[in-house]
Amino acid sequence: MEIQERLEAILNQYGLSVHSEEKNEELDSFAFISMIVEIENEFDISIPDDFLTMSFFDVKRLLNYIVSVEESV
């Protein structure tokens, strides 16, 4: 499974999508952190703190970050 598909599978559980520009306003802080931890575990990475603010969370930026980390390994 490709990186985008793996990320999409996790995001869908939380009502988000790689293809959507919308932010899910119903995602509470616990769900947000749970999603981040799940992404970190799936990709065996540590997501930088600047991604850990819901108001600044950008799915496409996160995807680009994961791809860059995966390619550097």
Short mmCIF file of the C-alpha atoms (twelve columns), coordinates in Angstrom:
data_MODEL
# 
_entry.id   MODEL 
# 
loop_
_atom_site.group_PDB 
_atom_site.id 
_atom_site.type_symbol 
_atom_site.label_atom_id 
_atom_site.label_alt_id 
_atom_site.label_comp_id 
_atom_site.label_asym_id 
_atom_site.label_seq_id 
_atom_site.Cartn_x 
_atom_site.Cartn_y 
_atom_site.Cartn_z 
_atom_site.pdbx_PDB_model_num 
ATOM 1  C CA . MET A 1  0.000   0.000  0.000  1 
ATOM 2  C CA . GLU A 2  1.302   3.443  -0.904 1 
ATOM 3  C CA . ILE A 3  2.018   6.166  1.646  1 
ATOM 4  C CA . GLN A 4  -0.980  8.235  0.579  1 
ATOM 5  C CA . GLU A 5  -3.314  5.238  0.815  1 
ATOM 6  C CA . ARG A 6  -2.007  4.346  4.281  1 
ATOM 7  C CA . LEU A 7  -2.442  7.931  5.480  1 
ATOM 8  C CA . GLU A 8  -5.886  8.157  3.874  1 
ATOM 9  C CA . ALA A 9  -7.023  5.017  5.721  1 
ATOM 10 C CA . ILE A 10 -6.120  6.619  9.059  1 
ATOM 11 C CA . LEU A 11 -7.563  10.040 8.199  1 
ATOM 12 C CA . ASN A 12 -10.877 8.512  7.069  1 
ATOM 13 C CA . GLN A 13 -11.380 7.109  10.556 1 
ATOM 14 C CA . TYR A 14 -11.397 10.702 11.819 1 
ATOM 15 C CA . GLY A 15 -13.516 12.237 9.056  1 
ATOM 16 C CA . LEU A 16 -10.569 13.744 7.192  1 
ATOM 17 C CA . SER A 17 -9.153  13.153 3.727  1 
ATOM 18 C CA . VAL A 18 -5.917  13.779 1.880  1 
ATOM 19 C CA . HIS A 19 -8.012  15.287 -0.923 1 
ATOM 20 C CA . SER A 20 -10.086 17.657 1.186  1 
ATOM 21 C CA . GLU A 21 -9.251  21.261 1.989  1 
ATOM 22 C CA . GLU A 22 -11.822 21.258 4.780  1 
ATOM 23 C CA . LYS A 23 -10.906 20.944 8.424  1 
ATOM 24 C CA . ASN A 24 -13.054 18.742 10.604 1 
ATOM 25 C CA . GLU A 25 -14.348 21.077 13.299 1 
ATOM 26 C CA . GLU A 26 -15.851 18.142 15.189 1 
ATOM 27 C CA . LEU A 27 -12.466 16.526 15.790 1 
ATOM 28 C CA . ASP A 28 -11.783 17.038 19.485 1 
ATOM 29 C CA . SER A 29 -8.297  17.300 20.961 1 
ATOM 30 C CA . PHE A 30 -8.272  13.686 22.183 1 
ATOM 31 C CA . ALA A 31 -9.236  12.376 18.733 1 
ATOM 32 C CA . PHE A 32 -6.653  14.666 17.135 1 
ATOM 33 C CA . ILE A 33 -3.811  13.383 19.327 1 
ATOM 34 C CA . SER A 34 -5.014  9.802  18.871 1 
ATOM 35 C CA . MET A 35 -4.869  10.307 15.095 1 
ATOM 36 C CA . ILE A 36 -1.349  11.768 15.310 1 
ATOM 37 C CA . VAL A 37 -0.147  8.835  17.436 1 
ATOM 38 C CA . GLU A 38 -1.717  6.378  15.005 1 
ATOM 39 C CA . ILE A 39 0.055   8.088  12.086 1 
ATOM 40 C CA . GLU A 40 3.367   8.048  13.970 1 
ATOM 41 C CA . ASN A 41 2.971   4.341  14.701 1 
ATOM 42 C CA . GLU A 42 1.935   3.464  11.152 1 
ATOM 43 C CA . PHE A 43 4.924   5.209  9.584  1 
ATOM 44 C CA . ASP A 44 7.385   4.739  12.470 1 
ATOM 45 C CA . ILE A 45 8.084   8.478  12.576 1 
ATOM 46 C CA . SER A 46 7.899   11.313 15.065 1 
ATOM 47 C CA . ILE A 47 5.739   14.181 13.839 1 
ATOM 48 C CA . PRO A 48 7.235   17.620 14.615 1 
ATOM 49 C CA . ASP A 49 5.477   19.864 17.126 1 
ATOM 50 C CA . ASP A 50 4.426   22.374 14.458 1 
ATOM 51 C CA . PHE A 51 1.964   19.768 13.143 1 
ATOM 52 C CA . LEU A 52 0.412   19.315 16.580 1 
ATOM 53 C CA . THR A 53 -1.913  22.305 16.555 1 
ATOM 54 C CA . MET A 54 -5.361  21.561 15.165 1 
ATOM 55 C CA . SER A 55 -5.826  25.090 13.836 1 
ATOM 56 C CA . PHE A 56 -2.634  24.791 11.765 1 
ATOM 57 C CA . PHE A 57 -2.994  21.121 10.836 1 
ATOM 58 C CA . ASP A 58 -2.570  20.689 7.082  1 
ATOM 59 C CA . VAL A 59 -3.095  17.204 5.658  1 
ATOM 60 C CA . LYS A 60 -1.180  17.857 2.427  1 
ATOM 61 C CA . ARG A 61 1.769   19.285 4.354  1 
ATOM 62 C CA . LEU A 62 1.708   16.210 6.605  1 
ATOM 63 C CA . LEU A 63 1.644   13.914 3.561  1 
ATOM 64 C CA . ASN A 64 4.641   15.748 2.072  1 
ATOM 65 C CA . TYR A 65 6.483   15.430 5.390  1 
ATOM 66 C CA . ILE A 66 5.812   11.681 5.608  1 
ATOM 67 C CA . VAL A 67 6.929   11.148 2.008  1 
ATOM 68 C CA . SER A 68 10.153  13.072 2.622  1 
ATOM 69 C CA . VAL A 69 10.902  11.053 5.778  1 
ATOM 70 C CA . GLU A 70 10.104  7.748  4.081  1 
ATOM 71 C CA . GLU A 71 12.326  8.617  1.104  1 
ATOM 72 C CA . SER A 72 15.259  9.538  3.361  1 
ATOM 73 C CA . VAL A 73 15.256  6.145  5.056  1 
# 
